[in-house]
Amino acid sequence: MYGLPDRAKHIKKPSMAHLFPIKEIARQSGLGTATVDRVLNNRAHVSAPTRDRVNAAISELSRQRSQLAAQGQRLFVDFVIEAPSRFSTEVRRAAEAVLPSVGVGVFRPRFWFQETMSDDEMIAHLKRIAKRGTQGICLKARDVPKINETVDALENKGIPVITIATDLPSSSRSCYVGIDNFAAGKTAAFLMANALPPGKATVLANISQDSFTGEAERYHAFKREFQDLRPDSKIVEFGGSGGLAFAVSETLGAVLQNPGKLDGVYSMGGGNASILAHLPNETAKKLVFVAHDLDAENRTLLSQKKLTYVLHHDLESDMRNVFLAFAGCHRLRPKLEGTLQSALQIITPYNIPVSASRRPAVQSNRGRDHF
């Protein structure tokens, strides 16, 4: 119809924030409704971290829409992860992917990720979450006395803590979810010892932080088994980088006296592209390289045949176990305690699983027990 204005051009589309009630954004962010209102209306006296948290909560809500309308007991749980973003991104993706199929309770996860955290920062953050209120915390943290004591205090308050990837065995945490790290280290040693050519060899063992129990278990098991299998070979320890690319680049040169003489790498802590970039091309081409986790960086390196093996466990399976363990703590199903171990998978350049982004969407099977 001619002569009429194009009204569609003048219709203002609602922002993502306006798709959700302020009350829901406040619950997801862990902030008060008044604070959320100030952020949404761009009022003064709001810190940048507060604005970031509100924006993150809105993004989380947009990815968790199926949970907003779901029926059942609602459980807000917090994921607190100290790890490089390549790992925490995979945790978030896996957790949100399994939400519709958990089958018990209605979970509303909130994510608190930081690449490095001091012990005091971690403790302060856990205490803030406890003060604000939560039905559980999934935690990846260093195994140090102060953090163990904080976990004990959370459990005493009735807040279940489930450790992921690396355990806090001295604490009273509810359970641990992840691979058997000791078995993973021995598996890495077996693969390394049999892939290296005969004779003496020099192998770099990369640990991001030895205060992560999981990595310490992997390393000690690897060292013992590799020395039994290849007693003439040498292990060069490299740690403290936190798995961060810039830290790997800064410190690796001081550890390797002669990078050209390196024959193998067992990387428990990541930063693998930086390790390879630091080595001469001819050395990198002949390396036996065993890594952990099928994150985006390792997928790329594996497809380029720059990694020999990746020791992988299905994070979606881990996340499902985390949610079911929380449900058990709240008596929505039988309680699960101790260790919920993942199956260890050995991935080569020739059997890389299809990326999660290319899989069909997860179908809801609410009411069915998948454990």
C-alpha positions as semicolon CSV with decimal commas, in nm:
position;residue;x (nm);y (nm);z (nm)
1;M;0,000;0,000;0,000
2;Y;0,160;0,320;-0,120
3;G;0,181;0,636;0,081
4;L;0,178;0,466;0,424
5;P;0,485;0,506;0,646
6;D;0,713;0,210;0,697
7;R;0,610;0,160;1,059
8;A;0,848;-0,130;1,112
9;K;1,140;0,110;1,092
10;H;1,000;0,306;1,384
11;I;0,930;0,012;1,614
12;K;1,197;-0,005;1,879
13;K;1,307;-0,360;1,943
14;P;1,321;-0,459;2,310
15;S;1,669;-0,501;2,453
16;M;1,783;-0,840;2,574
17;A;1,751;-0,713;2,933
18;H;1,380;-0,632;2,887
19;L;1,310;-0,992;2,788
20;F;1,358;-1,089;3,154
21;P;1,202;-0,951;3,474
22;I;1,436;-0,752;3,696
23;K;1,374;-1,007;3,971
24;E;1,509;-1,289;3,750
25;I;1,815;-1,086;3,651
26;A;1,879;-1,012;4,018
27;R;1,857;-1,380;4,109
28;Q;2,089;-1,477;3,827
29;S;2,344;-1,206;3,903
30;G;2,332;-1,244;4,281
31;L;2,264;-0,871;4,315
32;G;1,973;-0,675;4,456
33;T;1,685;-0,562;4,236
34;A;1,767;-0,196;4,303
35;T;2,123;-0,247;4,181
36;V;2,002;-0,423;3,868
37;D;1,755;-0,141;3,803
38;R;2,036;0,116;3,827
39;V;2,245;-0,080;3,576
40;L;1,959;-0,127;3,328
41;N;1,873;0,242;3,341
42;N;2,236;0,357;3,314
43;R;2,227;0,544;3,642
44;A;2,537;0,674;3,815
45;H;2,734;0,521;4,102
46;V;2,750;0,169;3,957
47;S;3,091;0,004;3,931
48;A;3,218;-0,156;3,611
49;P;3,232;-0,505;3,769
50;T;2,867;-0,470;3,876
51;R;2,763;-0,373;3,524
52;D;2,965;-0,665;3,387
53;R;2,794;-0,906;3,627
54;V;2,446;-0,786;3,528
55;N;2,530;-0,817;3,158
56;A;2,672;-1,165;3,218
57;A;2,354;-1,265;3,405
58;I;2,138;-1,150;3,113
59;S;2,351;-1,356;2,874
60;E;2,320;-1,658;3,104
61;L;1,942;-1,618;3,117
62;S;1,921;-1,600;2,739
63;R;2,102;-1,934;2,714
64;Q;1,897;-2,092;2,993
65;R;1,546;-1,998;2,877
66;S;1,424;-2,358;2,893
67;Q;1,489;-2,354;3,268
68;L;1,283;-2,041;3,332
69;A;0,954;-2,208;3,239
70;A;1,040;-2,559;3,363
71;Q;0,843;-2,712;3,649
72;G;1,010;-2,848;3,962
73;Q;1,218;-2,739;4,258
74;R;1,446;-2,456;4,150
75;L;1,810;-2,474;4,254
76;F;2,054;-2,187;4,204
77;V;2,409;-2,325;4,193
78;D;2,736;-2,138;4,145
79;F;3,034;-2,248;3,939
80;V;3,356;-2,097;4,074
81;I;3,648;-2,185;3,849
82;E;4,010;-2,074;3,855
83;A;4,136;-2,175;3,511
84;P;4,233;-2,036;3,172
85;S;3,932;-1,917;2,974
86;R;3,970;-2,200;2,721
87;F;3,873;-2,446;2,999
88;S;3,609;-2,237;3,177
89;T;3,439;-2,168;2,843
90;E;3,406;-2,545;2,791
91;V;3,264;-2,585;3,143
92;R;2,996;-2,323;3,076
93;R;2,907;-2,473;2,739
94;A;2,882;-2,826;2,878
95;A;2,677;-2,721;3,182
96;E;2,423;-2,531;2,976
97;A;2,407;-2,805;2,713
98;V;2,292;-3,071;2,961
99;L;2,045;-2,858;3,158
100;P;1,733;-2,967;2,966
101;S;1,816;-3,338;3,002
102;V;1,918;-3,363;3,367
103;G;1,569;-3,483;3,455
104;V;1,556;-3,386;3,822
105;G;1,521;-3,036;3,967
106;V;1,534;-2,711;3,774
107;F;1,891;-2,584;3,783
108;R;1,991;-2,223;3,738
109;P;2,372;-2,215;3,717
110;R;2,566;-1,894;3,772
111;F;2,925;-1,872;3,655
112;W;3,220;-1,701;3,826
113;F;3,538;-1,750;3,625
114;Q;3,885;-1,604;3,670
115;E;4,211;-1,715;3,511
116;T;4,415;-1,664;3,827
117;M;4,300;-1,600;4,183
118;S;4,492;-1,556;4,504
119;D;4,379;-1,770;4,796
120;D;4,232;-1,464;4,966
121;E;4,040;-1,364;4,652
122;M;3,895;-1,714;4,621
123;I;3,794;-1,725;4,988
124;A;3,636;-1,378;4,977
125;H;3,439;-1,476;4,669
126;L;3,312;-1,799;4,824
127;K;3,204;-1,608;5,135
128;R;3,015;-1,351;4,924
129;I;2,826;-1,629;4,749
130;A;2,740;-1,793;5,081
131;K;2,616;-1,461;5,224
132;R;2,400;-1,392;4,919
133;G;2,260;-1,746;4,914
134;T;2,314;-2,054;4,700
135;Q;2,204;-2,416;4,683
136;G;2,551;-2,540;4,595
137;I;2,898;-2,454;4,463
138;C;3,090;-2,639;4,192
139;L;3,452;-2,552;4,259
140;K;3,789;-2,571;4,086
141;A;4,040;-2,433;4,334
142;R;4,385;-2,487;4,480
143;D;4,432;-2,746;4,752
144;V;4,558;-2,522;5,032
145;P;4,457;-2,519;5,401
146;K;4,270;-2,187;5,395
147;I;4,050;-2,291;5,102
148;N;3,986;-2,633;5,258
149;E;3,875;-2,459;5,579
150;T;3,638;-2,237;5,381
151;V;3,487;-2,540;5,208
152;D;3,437;-2,704;5,549
153;A;3,257;-2,391;5,670
154;L;3,030;-2,391;5,362
155;E;2,940;-2,756;5,415
156;N;2,866;-2,685;5,783
157;K;2,621;-2,418;5,669
158;G;2,442;-2,671;5,450
159;I;2,594;-2,551;5,122
160;P;2,720;-2,855;4,929
161;V;3,052;-2,814;4,750
162;I;3,139;-3,036;4,453
163;T;3,493;-3,020;4,319
164;I;3,555;-3,050;3,946
165;A;3,870;-3,158;3,757
166;T;4,091;-3,119;4,064
167;D;3,994;-3,233;4,413
168;L;4,020;-3,096;4,768
169;P;4,056;-3,434;4,941
170;S;4,141;-3,285;5,282
171;S;3,814;-3,093;5,294
172;S;3,462;-3,214;5,371
173;R;3,341;-3,140;5,016
174;S;3,037;-3,346;4,912
175;C;3,204;-3,520;4,619
176;Y;3,458;-3,492;4,337
177;V;3,364;-3,513;3,968
178;G;3,626;-3,577;3,700
179;I;3,884;-3,821;3,572
180;D;4,112;-4,040;3,779
181;N;4,414;-3,809;3,756
182;F;4,658;-4,073;3,882
183;A;4,548;-4,315;3,608
184;A;4,568;-4,032;3,353
185;G;4,932;-3,965;3,445
186;K;5,023;-4,333;3,411
187;T;4,842;-4,349;3,076
188;A;5,040;-4,048;2,953
189;A;5,365;-4,215;3,058
190;F;5,274;-4,536;2,875
191;L;5,184;-4,346;2,557
192;M;5,498;-4,131;2,575
193;A;5,736;-4,419;2,648
194;N;5,608;-4,626;2,356
195;A;5,589;-4,339;2,106
196;L;5,943;-4,213;2,162
197;P;6,221;-4,371;1,955
198;P;6,464;-4,606;2,136
199;G;6,744;-4,457;2,341
200;K;6,777;-4,159;2,571
201;A;6,514;-3,890;2,549
202;T;6,435;-3,557;2,714
203;V;6,072;-3,489;2,804
204;L;5,920;-3,163;2,927
205;A;5,648;-3,198;3,194
206;N;5,432;-2,884;3,205
207;I;5,228;-2,822;3,524
208;S;5,024;-2,502;3,549
209;Q;5,009;-2,499;3,932
210;D;5,131;-2,776;4,162
211;S;4,875;-2,665;4,423
212;F;4,604;-2,809;4,197
213;T;4,579;-3,164;4,332
214;G;4,470;-3,306;3,997
215;E;4,781;-3,187;3,816
216;A;5,009;-3,296;4,101
217;E;4,858;-3,646;4,089
218;R;4,901;-3,661;3,712
219;Y;5,263;-3,553;3,734
220;H;5,373;-3,789;4,012
221;A;5,206;-4,085;3,842
222;F;5,361;-3,988;3,508
223;K;5,709;-3,946;3,655
224;R;5,705;-4,279;3,838
225;E;5,570;-4,478;3,544
226;F;5,786;-4,308;3,280
227;Q;6,104;-4,362;3,481
228;D;6,016;-4,731;3,513
229;L;5,952;-4,765;3,140
230;R;6,237;-4,541;3,017
231;P;6,497;-4,528;3,299
232;D;6,762;-4,367;3,076
233;S;6,542;-4,072;2,985
234;K;6,524;-3,730;3,149
235;I;6,221;-3,531;3,267
236;V;6,247;-3,151;3,276
237;E;5,984;-2,996;3,505
238;F;5,814;-2,673;3,404
239;G;5,545;-2,514;3,621
240;G;5,382;-2,205;3,763
241;S;5,251;-2,061;3,437
242;G;4,887;-2,115;3,527
243;G;4,843;-2,249;3,175
244;L;4,835;-1,892;3,045
245;A;4,998;-1,827;2,710
246;F;5,195;-1,516;2,808
247;A;5,333;-1,683;3,122
248;V;5,440;-1,991;2,927
249;S;5,632;-1,774;2,683
250;E;5,796;-1,571;2,960
251;T;5,926;-1,863;3,166
252;L;5,988;-2,153;2,929
253;G;6,314;-2,010;2,799
254;A;6,468;-2,015;3,145
255;V;6,377;-2,383;3,189
256;L;6,492;-2,528;2,858
257;Q;6,868;-2,492;2,818
258;N;6,856;-2,642;2,469
259;P;6,504;-2,651;2,316
260;G;6,641;-2,833;2,011
261;K;6,720;-3,140;2,222
262;L;6,362;-3,186;2,342
263;D;6,194;-3,513;2,237
264;G;5,859;-3,508;2,413
265;V;5,612;-3,291;2,607
266;Y;5,354;-3,397;2,862
267;S;5,138;-3,090;2,917
268;M;4,904;-3,108;3,215
269;G;4,858;-2,732;3,236
270;G;4,789;-2,619;2,880
271;G;4,931;-2,324;2,692
272;N;5,034;-2,574;2,426
273;A;5,040;-2,336;2,130
274;S;5,284;-2,117;2,323
275;I;5,504;-2,415;2,406
276;L;5,519;-2,515;2,040
277;A;5,585;-2,156;1,929
278;H;5,884;-2,141;2,162
279;L;6,051;-2,444;2,002
280;P;6,250;-2,466;1,677
281;N;6,032;-2,586;1,389
282;E;6,230;-2,904;1,340
283;T;6,197;-2,991;1,708
284;A;5,823;-2,921;1,711
285;K;5,768;-3,143;1,407
286;K;5,923;-3,453;1,568
287;L;5,789;-3,409;1,921
288;V;5,576;-3,667;2,096
289;F;5,324;-3,433;2,254
290;V;5,065;-3,558;2,505
291;A;4,811;-3,299;2,626
292;H;4,490;-3,281;2,828
293;D;4,138;-3,164;2,736
294;L;3,979;-3,120;2,397
295;D;3,933;-2,744;2,412
296;A;3,933;-2,521;2,104
297;E;4,311;-2,469;2,106
298;N;4,389;-2,839;2,138
299;R;4,134;-2,927;1,870
300;T;4,317;-2,700;1,629
301;L;4,662;-2,830;1,722
302;L;4,542;-3,190;1,701
303;S;4,387;-3,138;1,357
304;Q;4,719;-2,988;1,246
305;K;4,896;-3,300;1,383
306;K;5,100;-3,087;1,622
307;L;4,975;-3,294;1,917
308;T;5,020;-3,672;1,928
309;Y;4,757;-3,756;2,189
310;V;4,500;-3,567;2,391
311;L;4,370;-3,727;2,711
312;H;4,009;-3,620;2,715
313;H;3,700;-3,667;2,929
314;D;3,347;-3,570;2,835
315;L;3,264;-3,250;3,024
316;E;2,895;-3,290;2,946
317;S;2,900;-3,619;3,136
318;D;3,082;-3,444;3,421
319;M;2,828;-3,160;3,429
320;R;2,537;-3,403;3,436
321;N;2,701;-3,576;3,733
322;V;2,752;-3,240;3,905
323;F;2,382;-3,152;3,875
324;L;2,272;-3,498;3,987
325;A;2,505;-3,479;4,285
326;F;2,352;-3,143;4,382
327;A;2,006;-3,297;4,345
328;G;2,112;-3,575;4,581
329;C;2,235;-3,323;4,837
330;H;1,888;-3,166;4,832
331;R;1,709;-3,503;4,858
332;L;1,565;-3,492;4,507
333;R;1,732;-3,830;4,439
334;P;1,964;-4,069;4,627
335;K;2,272;-3,888;4,754
336;L;2,599;-3,937;4,567
337;E;2,923;-3,909;4,763
338;G;3,295;-3,970;4,717
339;T;3,414;-3,969;4,356
340;L;3,217;-3,968;4,030
341;Q;3,481;-4,057;3,774
342;S;3,475;-3,981;3,403
343;A;3,592;-4,225;3,138
344;L;3,935;-4,130;3,005
345;Q;3,948;-4,108;2,625
346;I;4,263;-4,113;2,412
347;I;4,217;-3,879;2,115
348;T;4,451;-3,873;1,815
349;P;4,446;-3,660;1,498
350;Y;4,239;-3,940;1,342
351;N;3,948;-3,976;1,588
352;I;3,865;-3,619;1,690
353;P;3,500;-3,612;1,808
354;V;3,258;-3,380;1,634
355;S;3,264;-3,035;1,790
356;A;2,978;-2,966;2,029
357;S;2,876;-2,667;1,815
358;R;2,797;-2,905;1,528
359;R;2,593;-3,154;1,730
360;P;2,214;-3,165;1,721
361;A;2,050;-2,976;2,006
362;V;1,994;-3,171;2,327
363;Q;1,632;-3,288;2,353
364;S;1,449;-3,251;2,680
365;N;1,377;-3,571;2,871
366;R;1,262;-3,416;3,195
367;G;1,152;-3,673;3,448
368;R;1,395;-3,940;3,329
369;D;1,697;-4,031;3,539
370;H;2,015;-4,028;3,330
371;F;2,271;-4,114;3,593
